[in-house]
Amino acid sequence: MTKVLIAEDSSVIQKMLTAVLEKDKTIQIVGTASDGASAVSKTSELRPDIVLMDYRMPKQNAPECIKQIMSQNPTAILVLTSAEPFEEKRKEVLGLGALGFMEKPKSMDYAGLSVKLLTQLKTLSRIKPARRSY
């Protein structure tokens, strides 16, 4: 069973991601966080296999969260974003220790994203990242 924490400030997108993940019986959503600070504390508390994280969130954005998580409780992180420039954001989060990066669908159609997202989550959840210092 792959345990996932969803860190997404939009309740609509959070619900869509939950619906996609709940269709797979090998994935268990262990919690949700609607801001970066909560994502960091819930990662420590819930010990998910992977954090599915929005790039832009209140209180702390993904880069700030990644630094804290990777220095305190190294956890696989997959960042989703609609923030541009995508390549710049991808390099930034992967450089900080996130294991994956995906663009959010522009049409908000998560059906097309679901196979790719589920494959990424399962693959990345098997990787145990090392603690980092920044």
N, CA, C and O atoms as a Tinker XYZ file with bonds, in Angstrom:
   536  protein
     1  N      0.850000   -1.192000    0.000000    73     2
     2  CA     0.000000    0.000000    0.000000    64     1     3
     3  C      0.887000    1.245000    0.000000    63     2     4     5
     4  O      1.779000    1.376000    0.838000    81     3
     5  N      0.645000    2.135000   -0.920000    73     3     6
     6  CA     1.383000    3.391000   -1.005000    64     5     7
     7  C      0.600000    4.466000   -0.265000    63     6     8     9
     8  O     -0.537000    4.776000   -0.621000    81     7
     9  N      1.226000    5.038000    0.776000    73     7    10
    10  CA     0.579000    6.080000    1.573000    64     9    11
    11  C      0.937000    7.453000    1.004000    63    10    12    13
    12  O      2.108000    7.788000    0.831000    81    11
    13  N     -0.117000    8.245000    0.715000    73    11    14
    14  CA     0.063000    9.545000    0.060000    64    13    15
    15  C     -0.526000   10.663000    0.907000    63    14    16    17
    16  O     -1.630000   10.541000    1.438000    81    15
    17  N      0.219000   11.748000    1.027000    73    15    18
    18  CA    -0.269000   12.990000    1.613000    64    17    19
    19  C     -0.466000   13.961000    0.457000    63    18    20    21
    20  O      0.455000   14.182000   -0.329000    81    19
    21  N     -1.662000   14.544000    0.344000    73    19    22
    22  CA    -1.951000   15.536000   -0.695000    64    21    23
    23  C     -1.816000   16.928000   -0.089000    63    22    24    25
    24  O     -2.540000   17.278000    0.843000    81    23
    25  N     -0.884000   17.721000   -0.623000    73    23    26
    26  CA    -0.681000   19.094000   -0.165000    64    25    27
    27  C     -1.089000   20.029000   -1.298000    63    26    28    29
    28  O     -0.325000   20.258000   -2.235000    81    27
    29  N     -2.297000   20.564000   -1.201000    73    27    30
    30  CA    -2.893000   21.384000   -2.270000    64    29    31
    31  C     -3.836000   22.383000   -1.624000    63    30    32    33
    32  O     -4.723000   21.994000   -0.864000    81    31
    33  N     -3.656000   23.681000   -1.919000    73    31    34
    34  CA    -4.483000   24.707000   -1.276000    64    33    35
    35  C     -5.862000   24.851000   -1.910000    63    34    36    37
    36  O     -6.783000   25.333000   -1.250000    81    35
    37  N     -6.034000   24.453000   -3.155000    73    35    38
    38  CA    -7.344000   24.547000   -3.799000    64    37    39
    39  C     -8.191000   23.330000   -3.411000    63    38    40    41
    40  O     -7.812000   22.190000   -3.681000    81    39
    41  N     -9.328000   23.583000   -2.782000    73    39    42
    42  CA   -10.187000   22.466000   -2.374000    64    41    43
    43  C    -10.736000   21.713000   -3.591000    63    42    44    45
    44  O    -10.949000   20.502000   -3.523000    81    43
    45  N    -10.964000   22.415000   -4.692000    73    43    46
    46  CA   -11.468000   21.772000   -5.910000    64    45    47
    47  C    -10.423000   20.797000   -6.451000    63    46    48    49
    48  O    -10.747000   19.649000   -6.758000    81    47
    49  N     -9.187000   21.241000   -6.568000    73    47    50
    50  CA    -8.125000   20.371000   -7.091000    64    49    51
    51  C     -7.824000   19.258000   -6.094000    63    50    52    53
    52  O     -7.561000   18.123000   -6.492000    81    51
    53  N     -7.861000   19.574000   -4.811000    73    51    54
    54  CA    -7.660000   18.547000   -3.782000    64    53    55
    55  C     -8.690000   17.421000   -3.929000    63    54    56    57
    56  O     -8.349000   16.244000   -3.817000    81    55
    57  N     -9.940000   17.787000   -4.179000    73    55    58
    58  CA   -11.007000   16.790000   -4.373000    64    57    59
    59  C    -10.777000   15.985000   -5.653000    63    58    60    61
    60  O    -10.995000   14.774000   -5.669000    81    59
    61  N    -10.340000   16.649000   -6.726000    73    59    62
    62  CA   -10.069000   15.936000   -7.976000    64    61    63
    63  C     -8.923000   14.943000   -7.803000    63    62    64    65
    64  O     -9.009000   13.807000   -8.267000    81    63
    65  N     -7.860000   15.367000   -7.140000    73    63    66
    66  CA    -6.731000   14.468000   -6.901000    64    65    67
    67  C     -7.153000   13.287000   -6.032000    63    66    68    69
    68  O     -6.762000   12.148000   -6.286000    81    67
    69  N     -7.944000   13.565000   -5.018000    73    67    70
    70  CA    -8.445000   12.506000   -4.144000    64    69    71
    71  C     -9.259000   11.501000   -4.944000    63    70    72    73
    72  O     -9.101000   10.292000   -4.773000    81    71
    73  N    -10.123000   11.993000   -5.812000    73    71    74
    74  CA   -10.954000   11.102000   -6.629000    64    73    75
    75  C    -10.090000   10.219000   -7.536000    63    74    76    77
    76  O    -10.375000    9.032000   -7.693000    81    75
    77  N     -9.055000   10.781000   -8.125000    73    75    78
    78  CA    -8.154000   10.013000   -8.993000    64    77    79
    79  C     -7.445000    8.927000   -8.180000    63    78    80    81
    80  O     -7.403000    7.768000   -8.591000    81    79
    81  N     -6.892000    9.303000   -7.036000    73    79    82
    82  CA    -6.108000    8.366000   -6.236000    64    81    83
    83  C     -6.964000    7.281000   -5.586000    63    82    84    85
    84  O     -6.521000    6.142000   -5.443000    81    83
    85  N     -8.183000    7.631000   -5.194000    73    83    86
    86  CA    -9.050000    6.648000   -4.531000    64    85    87
    87  C     -9.496000    5.521000   -5.462000    63    86    88    89
    88  O     -9.958000    4.481000   -4.992000    81    87
    89  N     -9.365000    5.714000   -6.769000    73    87    90
    90  CA    -9.734000    4.667000   -7.718000    64    89    91
    91  C     -8.725000    3.521000   -7.713000    63    90    92    93
    92  O     -9.028000    2.422000   -8.178000    81    91
    93  N     -7.538000    3.773000   -7.194000    73    91    94
    94  CA    -6.488000    2.758000   -7.142000    64    93    95
    95  C     -6.441000    2.165000   -5.732000    63    94    96    97
    96  O     -6.149000    2.863000   -4.762000    81    95
    97  N     -6.726000    0.900000   -5.640000    73    95    98
    98  CA    -6.819000    0.236000   -4.328000    64    97    99
    99  C     -5.463000    0.027000   -3.665000    63    98   100   101
   100  O     -5.408000   -0.384000   -2.506000    81    99
   101  N     -4.354000    0.304000   -4.381000    73    99   102
   102  CA    -3.028000    0.160000   -3.775000    64   101   103
   103  C     -2.523000    1.481000   -3.185000    63   102   104   105
   104  O     -1.409000    1.557000   -2.666000    81   103
   105  N     -3.361000    2.517000   -3.274000    73   103   106
   106  CA    -2.997000    3.830000   -2.732000    64   105   107
   107  C     -3.928000    4.182000   -1.580000    63   106   108   109
   108  O     -5.146000    4.027000   -1.667000    81   107
   109  N     -3.325000    4.658000   -0.509000    73   107   110
   110  CA    -4.087000    5.116000    0.655000    64   109   111
   111  C     -3.744000    6.580000    0.905000    63   110   112   113
   112  O     -2.582000    6.925000    1.118000    81   111
   113  N     -4.759000    7.436000    0.877000    73   111   114
   114  CA    -4.546000    8.846000    1.199000    64   113   115
   115  C     -4.549000    8.955000    2.722000    63   114   116   117
   116  O     -5.572000    8.725000    3.367000    81   115
   117  N     -3.390000    9.309000    3.290000    73   115   118
   118  CA    -3.279000    9.368000    4.750000    64   117   119
   119  C     -3.616000   10.743000    5.303000    63   118   120   121
   120  O     -3.778000   10.903000    6.513000    81   119
   121  N     -3.723000   11.743000    4.423000    73   119   122
   122  CA    -4.084000   13.073000    4.883000    64   121   123
   123  C     -4.005000   14.092000    3.772000    63   122   124   125
   124  O     -3.535000   13.817000    2.668000    81   123
   125  N     -4.483000   15.283000    4.101000    73   123   126
   126  CA    -4.412000   16.413000    3.179000    64   125   127
   127  C     -3.905000   17.630000    3.943000    63   126   128   129
   128  O     -4.080000   17.739000    5.156000    81   127
   129  N     -3.280000   18.532000    3.214000    73   127   130
   130  CA    -2.797000   19.785000    3.791000    64   129   131
   131  C     -3.161000   20.898000    2.824000    63   130   132   133
   132  O     -3.008000   20.743000    1.612000    81   131
   133  N     -3.637000   22.005000    3.342000    73   131   134
   134  CA    -4.053000   23.104000    2.465000    64   133   135
   135  C     -3.065000   24.267000    2.462000    63   134   136   137
   136  O     -3.325000   25.297000    1.839000    81   135
   137  N     -1.935000   24.113000    3.151000    73   135   138
   138  CA    -0.879000   25.116000    3.086000    64   137   139
   139  C      0.465000   24.433000    3.343000    63   138   140   141
   140  O      0.524000   23.293000    3.803000    81   139
   141  N      1.528000   25.151000    3.038000    73   139   142
   142  CA     2.857000   24.567000    3.136000    64   141   143
   143  C      3.270000   24.177000    4.545000    63   142   144   145
   144  O      3.853000   23.111000    4.742000    81   143
   145  N      2.978000   25.020000    5.526000    73   143   146
   146  CA     3.359000   24.709000    6.902000    64   145   147
   147  C      2.680000   23.430000    7.375000    63   146   148   149
   148  O      3.297000   22.606000    8.051000    81   147
   149  N      1.430000   23.269000    7.024000    73   147   150
   150  CA     0.683000   22.063000    7.379000    64   149   151
   151  C      1.254000   20.839000    6.659000    63   150   152   153
   152  O      1.291000   19.749000    7.229000    81   151
   153  N      1.696000   21.011000    5.418000    73   151   154
   154  CA     2.297000   19.906000    4.663000    64   153   155
   155  C      3.547000   19.393000    5.368000    63   154   156   157
   156  O      3.766000   18.185000    5.456000    81   155
   157  N      4.359000   20.308000    5.865000    73   155   158
   158  CA     5.589000   19.922000    6.569000    64   157   159
   159  C      5.255000   19.177000    7.859000    63   158   160   161
   160  O      5.827000   18.121000    8.131000    81   159
   161  N      4.334000   19.719000    8.654000    73   159   162
   162  CA     4.008000   19.073000    9.935000    64   161   163
   163  C      3.298000   17.737000    9.721000    63   162   164   165
   164  O      3.556000   16.781000   10.453000    81   163
   165  N      2.415000   17.657000    8.738000    73   163   166
   166  CA     1.710000   16.397000    8.486000    64   165   167
   167  C      2.643000   15.324000    7.910000    63   166   168   169
   168  O      2.433000   14.133000    8.140000    81   167
   169  N      3.660000   15.738000    7.172000    73   167   170
   170  CA     4.641000   14.769000    6.679000    64   169   171
   171  C      5.362000   14.126000    7.858000    63   170   172   173
   172  O      5.586000   12.916000    7.878000    81   171
   173  N      5.716000   14.935000    8.822000    73   171   174
   174  CA     6.387000   14.424000   10.021000    64   173   175
   175  C      5.465000   13.526000   10.842000    63   174   176   177
   176  O      5.880000   12.475000   11.330000    81   175
   177  N      4.229000   13.945000   10.987000    73   175   178
   178  CA     3.249000   13.230000   11.808000    64   177   179
   179  C      2.738000   11.940000   11.152000    63   178   180   181
   180  O      2.648000   10.904000   11.811000    81   179
   181  N      2.407000   12.000000    9.865000    73   179   182
   182  CA     1.737000   10.884000    9.188000    64   181   183
   183  C      2.685000    9.916000    8.477000    63   182   184   185
   184  O      2.297000    8.792000    8.158000    81   183
   185  N      3.918000   10.343000    8.230000    73   183   186
   186  CA     4.923000    9.502000    7.573000    64   185   187
   187  C      4.430000    8.860000    6.266000    63   186   188   189
   188  O      4.458000    7.637000    6.132000    81   187
   189  N      3.982000    9.677000    5.305000    73   187   190
   190  CA     3.538000    9.104000    4.027000    64   189   191
   191  C      4.737000    8.557000    3.253000    63   190   192   193
   192  O      5.883000    8.912000    3.527000    81   191
   193  N      4.455000    7.691000    2.289000    73   191   194
   194  CA     5.510000    7.212000    1.390000    64   193   195
   195  C      5.872000    8.302000    0.393000    63   194   196   197
   196  O      7.012000    8.405000   -0.060000    81   195
   197  N      4.864000    9.119000    0.062000    73   195   198
   198  CA     5.081000   10.207000   -0.899000    64   197   199
   199  C      4.152000   11.375000   -0.605000    63   198   200   201
   200  O      3.018000   11.193000   -0.164000    81   199
   201  N      4.654000   12.575000   -0.858000    73   199   202
   202  CA     3.850000   13.790000   -0.729000    64   201   203
   203  C      3.581000   14.298000   -2.146000    63   202   204   205
   204  O      4.511000   14.543000   -2.915000    81   203
   205  N      2.313000   14.450000   -2.475000    73   203   206
   206  CA     1.879000   15.039000   -3.737000    64   205   207
   207  C      1.623000   16.508000   -3.436000    63   206   208   209
   208  O      0.643000   16.843000   -2.770000    81   207
   209  N      2.500000   17.391000   -3.922000    73   207   210
   210  CA     2.527000   18.775000   -3.460000    64   209   211
   211  C      2.342000   19.786000   -4.586000    63   210   212   213
   212  O      2.969000   19.683000   -5.641000    81   211
   213  N      1.482000   20.755000   -4.346000    73   211   214
   214  CA     1.322000   21.888000   -5.251000    64   213   215
   215  C      2.545000   22.785000   -5.106000    63   214   216   217
   216  O      3.111000   22.886000   -4.018000    81   215
   217  N      2.957000   23.433000   -6.181000    73   215   218
   218  CA     4.119000   24.327000   -6.114000    64   217   219
   219  C      3.803000   25.590000   -5.304000    63   218   220   221
   220  O      4.584000   26.004000   -4.447000    81   219
   221  N      2.649000   26.189000   -5.591000    73   219   222
   222  CA     2.277000   27.443000   -4.917000    64   221   223
   223  C      1.240000   27.170000   -3.852000    63   222   224   225
   224  O      0.135000   26.715000   -4.145000    81   223
   225  N      1.608000   27.455000   -2.602000    73   223   226
   226  CA     0.673000   27.281000   -1.484000    64   225   227
   227  C      0.853000   28.438000   -0.503000    63   226   228   229
   228  O      1.912000   29.064000   -0.467000    81   227
   229  N     -0.173000   28.720000    0.285000    73   227   230
   230  CA    -0.031000   29.745000    1.317000    64   229   231
   231  C      0.966000   29.303000    2.393000    63   230   232   233
   232  O      1.240000   28.114000    2.555000    81   231
   233  N      1.489000   30.264000    3.106000    73   231   234
   234  CA     2.418000   30.105000    4.227000    64   233   235
   235  C      3.804000   29.656000    3.803000    63   234   236   237
   236  O      4.793000   30.259000    4.220000    81   235
   237  N      3.907000   28.619000    2.990000    73   235   238
   238  CA     5.193000   28.177000    2.444000    64   237   239
   239  C      4.947000   27.582000    1.072000    63   238   240   241
   240  O      4.008000   26.808000    0.886000    81   239
   241  N      5.793000   27.943000    0.101000    73   239   242
   242  CA     5.649000   27.324000   -1.217000    64   241   243
   243  C      6.432000   26.012000   -1.242000    63   242   244   245
   244  O      7.098000   25.663000   -0.267000    81   243
   245  N      6.351000   25.299000   -2.342000    73   243   246
   246  CA     6.988000   23.981000   -2.440000    64   245   247
   247  C      8.486000   24.007000   -2.142000    63   246   248   249
   248  O      8.952000   23.162000   -1.378000    81   247
   249  N      9.261000   24.933000   -2.705000    73   247   250
   250  CA    10.694000   24.911000   -2.400000    64   249   251
   251  C     10.986000   25.017000   -0.894000    63   250   252   253
   252  O     11.863000   24.321000   -0.383000    81   251
   253  N     10.264000   25.874000   -0.197000    73   251   254
   254  CA    10.470000   26.007000    1.253000    64   253   255
   255  C     10.090000   24.721000    1.979000    63   254   256   257
   256  O     10.791000   24.286000    2.893000    81   255
   257  N      8.974000   24.115000    1.565000    73   255   258
   258  CA     8.532000   22.851000    2.173000    64   257   259
   259  C      9.529000   21.731000    1.919000    63   258   260   261
   260  O      9.858000   20.963000    2.824000    81   259
   261  N     10.003000   21.644000    0.691000    73   259   262
   262  CA    10.943000   20.588000    0.326000    64   261   263
   263  C     12.195000   20.674000    1.198000    63   262   264   265
   264  O     12.677000   19.656000    1.696000    81   263
   265  N     12.717000   21.877000    1.382000    73   263   266
   266  CA    13.911000   22.050000    2.225000    64   265   267
   267  C     13.668000   21.522000    3.632000    63   266   268   269
   268  O     14.504000   20.805000    4.182000    81   267
   269  N     12.538000   21.870000    4.207000    73   267   270
   270  CA    12.235000   21.420000    5.577000    64   269   271
   271  C     12.028000   19.912000    5.646000    63   270   272   273
   272  O     12.577000   19.244000    6.521000    81   271
   273  N     11.237000   19.382000    4.724000    73   271   274
   274  CA    10.938000   17.947000    4.735000    64   273   275
   275  C     12.221000   17.139000    4.522000    63   274   276   277
   276  O     12.467000   16.167000    5.236000    81   275
   277  N     13.027000   17.533000    3.557000    73   275   278
   278  CA    14.227000   16.757000    3.236000    64   277   279
   279  C     15.301000   16.866000    4.311000    63   278   280   281
   280  O     16.155000   15.986000    4.411000    81   279
   281  N     15.279000   17.918000    5.113000    73   279   282
   282  CA    16.266000   18.035000    6.192000    64   281   283
   283  C     15.768000   17.408000    7.491000    63   282   284   285
   284  O     16.574000   17.066000    8.357000    81   283
   285  N     14.448000   17.250000    7.638000    73   283   286
   286  CA    13.890000   16.699000    8.878000    64   285   287
   287  C     13.405000   15.263000    8.728000    63   286   288   289
   288  O     13.775000   14.400000    9.525000    81   287
   289  N     12.591000   14.998000    7.728000    73   287   290
   290  CA    11.984000   13.685000    7.496000    64   289   291
   291  C     12.011000   13.381000    6.009000    63   290   292   293
   292  O     10.975000   13.491000    5.353000    81   291
   293  N     13.160000   13.000000    5.447000    73   291   294
   294  CA    13.244000   12.791000    4.006000    64   293   295
   295  C     12.116000   11.893000    3.488000    63   294   296   297
   296  O     11.933000   10.766000    3.949000    81   295
   297  N     11.377000   12.417000    2.532000    73   295   298
   298  CA    10.198000   11.742000    1.982000    64   297   299
   299  C     10.154000   12.001000    0.483000    63   298   300   301
   300  O     10.522000   13.086000    0.031000    81   299
   301  N      9.711000   11.022000   -0.288000    73   299   302
   302  CA     9.548000   11.222000   -1.723000    64   301   303
   303  C      8.494000   12.309000   -1.948000    63   302   304   305
   304  O      7.436000   12.302000   -1.317000    81   303
   305  N      8.794000   13.239000   -2.850000    73   303   306
   306  CA     7.889000   14.355000   -3.138000    64   305   307
   307  C      7.692000   14.466000   -4.644000    63   306   308   309
   308  O      8.654000   14.485000   -5.412000    81   307
   309  N      6.422000   14.539000   -5.053000    73   307   310
   310  CA     6.052000   14.801000   -6.445000    64   309   311
   311  C      5.338000   16.148000   -6.472000    63   310   312   313
   312  O      4.290000   16.313000   -5.847000    81   311
   313  N      5.902000   17.104000   -7.192000    73   311   314
   314  CA     5.338000   18.457000   -7.263000    64   313   315
   315  C      4.484000   18.589000   -8.515000    63   314   316   317
   316  O      4.895000   18.222000   -9.616000    81   315
   317  N      3.284000   19.122000   -8.317000    73   315   318
   318  CA     2.364000   19.449000   -9.416000    64   317   319
   319  C      2.257000   20.963000   -9.496000    63   318   320   321
   320  O      2.203000   21.636000   -8.467000    81   319
   321  N      2.226000   21.504000  -10.705000    73   319   322
   322  CA     2.085000   22.948000  -10.803000    64   321   323
   323  C      1.469000   23.393000  -12.122000    63   322   324   325
   324  O      1.504000   22.688000  -13.131000    81   323
   325  N      0.910000   24.582000  -12.067000    73   323   326
   326  CA     0.495000   25.275000  -13.277000    64   325   327
   327  C      1.323000   26.555000  -13.399000    63   326   328   329
   328  O      1.130000   27.343000  -14.325000    81   327
   329  N      2.257000   26.755000  -12.443000    73   327   330
   330  CA     3.114000   27.952000  -12.421000    64   329   331
   331  C      4.159000   27.881000  -13.522000    63   330   332   333
   332  O      4.825000   26.861000  -13.699000    81   331
   333  N      4.293000   28.959000  -14.248000    73   331   334
   334  CA     5.300000   29.025000  -15.313000    64   333   335
   335  C      6.448000   29.911000  -14.845000    63   334   336   337
   336  O      6.225000   30.741000  -13.964000    81   335
   337  N      7.630000   29.789000  -15.364000    73   335   338
   338  CA     8.062000   28.870000  -16.405000    64   337   339
   339  C      8.282000   27.457000  -15.838000    63   338   340   341
   340  O      8.961000   27.282000  -14.826000    81   339
   341  N      7.701000   26.466000  -16.502000    73   339   342
   342  CA     7.713000   25.100000  -15.993000    64   341   343
   343  C      9.123000   24.535000  -15.835000    63   342   344   345
   344  O      9.437000   23.935000  -14.807000    81   343
   345  N      9.964000   24.719000  -16.831000    73   343   346
   346  CA    11.308000   24.137000  -16.784000    64   345   347
   347  C     12.117000   24.713000  -15.621000    63   346   348   349
   348  O     12.862000   23.995000  -14.955000    81   347
   349  N     11.961000   25.993000  -15.392000    73   347   350
   350  CA    12.654000   26.640000  -14.273000    64   349   351
   351  C     12.167000   26.076000  -12.934000    63   350   352   353
   352  O     12.971000   25.788000  -12.048000    81   351
   353  N     10.862000   25.921000  -12.796000    73   351   354
   354  CA    10.277000   25.369000  -11.557000    64   353   355
   355  C     10.713000   23.918000  -11.367000    63   354   356   357
   356  O     11.022000   23.497000  -10.252000    81   355
   357  N     10.737000   23.154000  -12.465000    73   355   358
   358  CA    11.141000   21.752000  -12.395000    64   357   359
   359  C     12.580000   21.627000  -11.895000    63   358   360   361
   360  O     12.861000   20.846000  -10.986000    81   359
   361  N     13.486000   22.397000  -12.492000    73   359   362
   362  CA    14.887000   22.360000  -12.079000    64   361   363
   363  C     15.040000   22.757000  -10.613000    63   362   364   365
   364  O     15.825000   22.159000   -9.877000    81   363
   365  N     14.285000   23.765000  -10.200000    73   363   366
   366  CA    14.372000   24.247000   -8.821000    64   365   367
   367  C     13.983000   23.152000   -7.824000    63   366   368   369
   368  O     14.745000   22.857000   -6.903000    81   367
   369  N     12.802000   22.549000   -8.001000    73   367   370
   370  CA    12.328000   21.574000   -7.015000    64   369   371
   371  C     13.120000   20.271000   -7.054000    63   370   372   373
   372  O     13.356000   19.665000   -6.009000    81   371
   373  N     13.535000   19.830000   -8.249000    73   371   374
   374  CA    14.349000   18.620000   -8.335000    64   373   375
   375  C     15.724000   18.866000   -7.715000    63   374   376   377
   376  O     16.301000   17.966000   -7.105000    81   375
   377  N     16.240000   20.066000   -7.869000    73   375   378
   378  CA    17.520000   20.422000   -7.261000    64   377   379
   379  C     17.475000   20.429000   -5.740000    63   378   380   381
   380  O     18.487000   20.198000   -5.078000    81   379
   381  N     16.313000   20.692000   -5.201000    73   379   382
   382  CA    16.151000   20.715000   -3.742000    64   381   383
   383  C     15.866000   19.324000   -3.156000    63   382   384   385
   384  O     15.943000   19.132000   -1.943000    81   383
   385  N     15.541000   18.366000   -4.017000    73   383   386
   386  CA    15.320000   17.007000   -3.512000    64   385   387
   387  C     13.993000   16.377000   -3.851000    63   386   388   389
   388  O     13.778000   15.204000   -3.545000    81   387
   389  N     13.087000   17.125000   -4.478000    73   387   390
   390  CA    11.845000   16.482000   -4.931000    64   389   391
   391  C     12.234000   15.441000   -5.973000    63   390   392   393
   392  O     13.211000   15.622000   -6.700000    81   391
   393  N     11.478000   14.357000   -6.049000    73   391   394
   394  CA    11.815000   13.286000   -6.978000    64   393   395
   395  C     11.074000   13.379000   -8.302000    63   394   396   397
   396  O     11.483000   12.763000   -9.287000    81   395
   397  N      9.985000   14.144000   -8.334000    73   395   398
   398  CA     9.206000   14.251000   -9.559000    64   397   399
   399  C      8.542000   15.604000   -9.694000    63   398   400   401
   400  O      8.392000   16.348000   -8.725000    81   399
   401  N      8.145000   15.908000  -10.936000    73   399   402
   402  CA     7.521000   17.188000  -11.252000    64   401   403
   403  C      6.568000   16.974000  -12.415000    63   402   404   405
   404  O      6.945000   16.385000  -13.427000    81   403
   405  N      5.352000   17.442000  -12.279000    73   403   406
   406  CA     4.357000   17.323000  -13.344000    64   405   407
   407  C      3.570000   18.615000  -13.463000    63   406   408   409
   408  O      3.304000   19.295000  -12.472000    81   407
   409  N      3.202000   18.941000  -14.703000    73   407   410
   410  CA     2.333000   20.091000  -14.932000    64   409   411
   411  C      0.893000   19.683000  -14.677000    63   410   412   413
   412  O      0.483000   18.575000  -15.024000    81   411
   413  N      0.130000   20.576000  -14.073000    73   411   414
   414  CA    -1.306000   20.341000  -13.906000    64   413   415
   415  C     -1.968000   20.493000  -15.271000    63   414   416   417
   416  O     -1.549000   21.329000  -16.072000    81   415
   417  N     -2.991000   19.700000  -15.543000    73   415   418
   418  CA    -3.695000   19.852000  -16.822000    64   417   419
   419  C     -4.349000   21.223000  -16.913000    63   418   420   421
   420  O     -4.972000   21.692000  -15.960000    81   419
   421  N     -4.203000   21.847000  -18.051000    73   419   422
   422  CA    -4.771000   23.190000  -18.219000    64   421   423
   423  C     -6.291000   23.183000  -18.198000    63   422   424   425
   424  O     -6.911000   24.160000  -17.777000    81   423
   425  N     -6.893000   22.098000  -18.647000    73   423   426
   426  CA    -8.353000   22.030000  -18.715000    64   425   427
   427  C     -8.974000   21.528000  -17.415000    63   426   428   429
   428  O    -10.196000   21.428000  -17.305000    81   427
   429  N     -8.126000   21.211000  -16.425000    73   427   430
   430  CA    -8.579000   20.646000  -15.145000    64   429   431
   431  C     -9.182000   19.262000  -15.355000    63   430   432   433
   432  O     -9.948000   18.780000  -14.520000    81   431
   433  N     -8.839000   18.634000  -16.457000    73   431   434
   434  CA    -9.306000   17.283000  -16.732000    64   433   435
   435  C     -8.285000   16.297000  -16.184000    63   434   436   437
   436  O     -7.301000   15.970000  -16.848000    81   435
   437  N     -8.529000   15.832000  -14.977000    73   435   438
   438  CA    -7.583000   14.936000  -14.328000    64   437   439
   439  C     -7.716000   13.500000  -14.806000    63   438   440   441
   440  O     -6.896000   12.656000  -14.444000    81   439
   441  N     -8.723000   13.203000  -15.607000    73   439   442
   442  CA    -8.858000   11.843000  -16.147000    64   441   443
   443  C     -7.663000   11.516000  -17.030000    63   442   444   445
   444  O     -7.107000   10.420000  -16.952000    81   443
   445  N     -7.273000   12.455000  -17.861000    73   443   446
   446  CA    -6.129000   12.253000  -18.735000    64   445   447
   447  C     -4.817000   12.183000  -17.978000    63   446   448   449
   448  O     -3.856000   11.569000  -18.442000    81   447
   449  N     -4.779000   12.800000  -16.836000    73   447   450
   450  CA    -3.575000   12.818000  -16.005000    64   449   451
   451  C     -3.459000   11.582000  -15.133000    63   450   452   453
   452  O     -2.357000   11.237000  -14.706000    81   451
   453  N     -4.561000   10.908000  -14.856000    73   451   454
   454  CA    -4.577000    9.880000  -13.824000    64   453   455
   455  C     -3.576000    8.751000  -14.038000    63   454   456   457
   456  O     -2.899000    8.368000  -13.084000    81   455
   457  N     -3.450000    8.208000  -15.229000    73   455   458
   458  CA    -2.521000    7.098000  -15.462000    64   457   459
   459  C     -1.084000    7.552000  -15.204000    63   458   460   461
   460  O     -0.319000    6.873000  -14.519000    81   459
   461  N     -0.735000    8.698000  -15.758000    73   459   462
   462  CA     0.622000    9.229000  -15.584000    64   461   463
   463  C      0.893000    9.526000  -14.102000    63   462   464   465
   464  O      1.964000    9.208000  -13.584000    81   463
   465  N     -0.074000   10.129000  -13.438000    73   463   466
   466  CA     0.074000   10.476000  -12.026000    64   465   467
   467  C      0.233000    9.219000  -11.165000    63   466   468   469
   468  O      1.132000    9.154000  -10.327000    81   467
   469  N     -0.620000    8.241000  -11.363000    73   467   470
   470  CA    -0.544000    7.009000  -10.579000    64   469   471
   471  C      0.773000    6.277000  -10.818000    63   470   472   473
   472  O      1.368000    5.754000   -9.875000    81   471
   473  N      1.228000    6.236000  -12.046000    73   471   474
   474  CA     2.503000    5.582000  -12.364000    64   473   475
   475  C      3.651000    6.293000  -11.657000    63   474   476   477
   476  O      4.508000    5.653000  -11.049000    81   475
   477  N      3.661000    7.608000  -11.740000    73   475   478
   478  CA     4.709000    8.400000  -11.075000    64   477   479
   479  C      4.694000    8.177000   -9.566000    63   478   480   481
   480  O      5.739000    7.946000   -8.958000    81   479
   481  N      3.514000    8.244000   -8.966000    73   479   482
   482  CA     3.409000    8.071000   -7.516000    64   481   483
   483  C      3.951000    6.718000   -7.077000    63   482   484   485
   484  O      4.715000    6.639000   -6.115000    81   483
   485  N      3.569000    5.672000   -7.762000    73   483   486
   486  CA     4.007000    4.324000   -7.380000    64   485   487
   487  C      5.513000    4.150000   -7.564000    63   486   488   489
   488  O      6.178000    3.529000   -6.734000    81   487
   489  N      6.039000    4.691000   -8.636000    73   487   490
   490  CA     7.474000    4.582000   -8.882000    64   489   491
   491  C      8.267000    5.374000   -7.847000    63   490   492   493
   492  O      9.210000    4.854000   -7.249000    81   491
   493  N      7.886000    6.621000   -7.640000    73   491   494
   494  CA     8.634000    7.483000   -6.727000    64   493   495
   495  C      8.499000    7.054000   -5.269000    63   494   496   497
   496  O      9.410000    7.280000   -4.472000    81   495
   497  N      7.380000    6.443000   -4.915000    73   495   498
   498  CA     7.169000    6.044000   -3.520000    64   497   499
   499  C      8.132000    4.942000   -3.085000    63   498   500   501
   500  O      8.340000    4.737000   -1.890000    81   499
   501  N      8.719000    4.233000   -4.048000    73   499   502
   502  CA     9.662000    3.160000   -3.716000    64   501   503
   503  C     11.071000    3.692000   -3.460000    63   502   504   505
   504  O     11.942000    2.952000   -3.004000    81   503
   505  N     11.296000    4.976000   -3.753000    73   503   506
   506  CA    12.612000    5.583000   -3.565000    64   505   507
   507  C     12.667000    6.191000   -2.171000    63   506   508   509
   508  O     11.767000    6.932000   -1.775000    81   507
   509  N     13.714000    5.881000   -1.435000    73   507   510
   510  CA    13.907000    6.444000   -0.102000    64   509   511
   511  C     14.953000    7.547000   -0.197000    63   510   512   513
   512  O     16.149000    7.259000   -0.244000    81   511
   513  N     14.523000    8.797000   -0.225000    73   511   514
   514  CA    15.480000    9.894000   -0.373000    64   513   515
   515  C     16.358000   10.071000    0.876000    63   514   516   517
   516  O     15.958000    9.735000    1.991000    81   515
   517  N     17.540000   10.598000    0.658000    73   515   518
   518  CA    18.475000   10.839000    1.758000    64   517   519
   519  C     18.209000   12.209000    2.394000    63   518   520   521
   520  O     17.704000   13.132000    1.754000    81   519
   521  N     18.561000   12.299000    3.650000    73   519   522
   522  CA    18.463000   13.581000    4.371000    64   521   523
   523  C     19.379000   14.593000    3.699000    63   522   524   525
   524  O     20.462000   14.239000    3.235000    81   523
   525  N     18.954000   15.836000    3.646000    73   523   526
   526  CA    19.739000   16.907000    3.043000    64   525   527
   527  C     19.925000   18.050000    4.028000    63   526   528   529
   528  O     19.120000   18.251000    4.937000    81   527
   529  N     20.997000   18.785000    3.825000    73   527   530
   530  CA    21.244000   20.022000    4.575000    64   529   531
   531  C     21.294000   21.153000    3.561000    63   530   532   533
   532  O     21.812000   20.982000    2.457000    81   531
   533  N     20.756000   22.308000    3.933000    73   531   534
   534  CA    20.733000   23.436000    3.001000    64   533   535
   535  C     21.459000   24.622000    3.601000    63   534   536
   536  O     21.550000   25.674000    2.969000    81   535
